[in-house]
Amino acid sequence: MKLIAYTRVSTQEQKHAGHSLDAQITRINDYCKAMDHVILAHFVDAASGKNTNRQGYQDALAALDSADGLIVVDLDRVTRSVRDFVFIIEEFARRNKTFIAIKQSVDLSTPSGKLMAHVLVSFAEYERSLMQDRIKAGIRARAEKGLPVGRPAQALPASLVSSITRAFLLGSSLRENAAEHGVSIAIVRRVIRDAKARNGVSLPSPKPLV
């Protein structure tokens, strides 16, 4: 197959030094020699892998029009995002191009390589589901213990708290109070709730949202 090679390092210094890039391209050349593939072009990035919006990678995609696919040493040279990887699989299939990640044995031109790609996606999604379940379990446990759940509330200036409380005691509705002070209704509710707890007295209930 005729392939486009893509390599990436994280810093400009590494790009100039070339050590990591040399290791990547050497492994790609060895693989292609063993598999009887031909490298048509080689594109490089010295940038973070947090997304695929990188000049070298975008140029490599554009060069695919004259090639059969793209080859990288490691999937993380392209992306660390499950969502991006799923998009890559779908986009390459739509363009009838292959994607090869040597380290992960991914090769969209072979049944076993396709299977490995889907296994990696499924496993990553499984790990994400486990993490979400652990987060939800932690939230439930804190709620059952009466502990705060979610991000800590942002501290408000004392003058703003006093003004909101004063407006409330003078009869402003939640909506009026929020509009007057340029804050959300949720913040007004929180200030009033905290005022009740802090003073240990029974303050009147807020007026309806009018």
C-alpha positions, 0 to 999 in steps of 0.5 A: 500500500501507498501510505502517508507517514505522520509523526509528532513530538510535544515540543519544538525543541524535540522537533529540532533535536530529532531524536524522538522523531527519528525513532518514530520514522525508523519504526514506521520504515521498518514496519513498511519494509516488512509489510511491503508498503511504500511511504509517499510523504512524511508529515511532522508536528511539534505540538500537544496531542490534546486535539487533532487541529494541528497543521502537520496532521491536517496536511497529512489528511489532505495528502491522503487523496493520493495514498491508501492510508495513514500510518503512525507509530502510536495512536497517541501521536494522533489523539488521546481522545476516544471521541476523536479516535471514533471520528477517525475510524468513521472518517477513514472508512468514509474516504475508503482509506486505511489507518495504521497504528503500529503499537496498537496493531490497528489496521483498518485494511485488515479484519483483525486490525479493524477488530482491534480498533473497535476493541480499543474504542469499546475498552476506552468507553468502558473505562469512562463508564466506570469512572462516571459510575464512581463519580456518581457513587461518590456524590451519593455517598457525600449526599447521604452523609449530608456533605456538600456535593459539587463544586464549592460555591464561589465566594461573594463580596460582603457588600454584595451579600449585604445588599442582596439580603437588605433587598430581600428584607425590603420585599424584593422578589427573587427575580427583582433582586437578581436583576438589581444586582446582576446575579442569577436567581440561584445566587440570590437563593443561596445568599438568603439561605445562608443568611437564615442559617447564619442568623439562626432566625426565621426570615420570611420566605422569598417572594414568588418569581415576578 
